Amino acid sequence: MTLETVRSSAIHAIGYDAGHRMMEVIFTGGGIYQFSNVPPHVFAGFRASASKGNYFQEHVRGHFRHQRLGRFRQLRSVAMQPSGPV
């Protein structure tokens, strides 16, 4: 799964595996979570939303099974570049 950094104060990066309907979210606090059975339109909306944190709260949190995969200790060590407009 390829992750892309996003412009958000709450969310560092997101990724989606359409074949498995699996979404990963890395929060700015370092937590890495994987959400299962996420429809493509939910990820597309998340990716396109102006406020990733609000979209997550309204459309993801509490709607999909999830598991915590771990925690990044230093987000700066991740070789990703911000995407999208400022």
N, C-alpha and C positions, 0 to 999 in steps of 0.2 A: 504494500500500500504506500503510495506517495503522499507525503504530508506537505502542506503549504502553510507558511506563516500568514497570519491575518492581522489587520489593524484593529486591535481591541485591547481594552484595559484588563479584560478578564480572561481572554482566550489567546493563546500563543499560536497554535497551529491546529489545522483540521485535515482529515483525509477520509477517503471513502473507497471501499471495494464493492463495486456494483455487483459482481458475480456472487458475492457472499452477503450482500446487503449489510455490510459492516462499516461503521463509522468510528473513527478515533478522534479524540479531542485532547489536546494538551493545554492545560490551563496555565496562566501566567505564574501561579503559585507552584507549578511543577508537577501537579497530578496528571497522570496519563490514564484516560478512560476509553474503553471500547464499548460501543453500543451495538446491539444486534437487531436484525430485522428492520433496519431503517430504510424506508422507501426512497428511491432516487429523488423524488420531488422534495422531500424533506431536506436532504443534503443540499440540493440545488438552491432551495430557499435560504438555508443557513449560510451557504457560501456567498450568496448575492445580497444578504441583508446588510443594511447600514449599521445596525447594532447587533453584533454577534452575541453579546451577553443577553440582550432582551429576547432575541430569537431562540437562543438555547433555553431560557427560562420558560418561554411560552410553548415551544414546539418539541423540545427534546426531553428536558428534565421531567422525570416521572412518567414518560410515555413509552420508554423502551428499556428492555433489560440491559444491564450494563455490568461491567466488571472493571475494577481498578487494575491496571497493568503494572503500575510502578510510579516512580517519581523521578523527574529530571532534577539533578542537583545544580547544574549550571546550564541554563538555557542558551547562554552564549556559545556553548560548545556545539550546538546544533547548526549544521551548515545549511541554513535556509534563508531566503531573502523575502522580505515583505512583498505581498502582491496587492494589486488593486490600487485605486486612487486614494489620495491622502484625505 
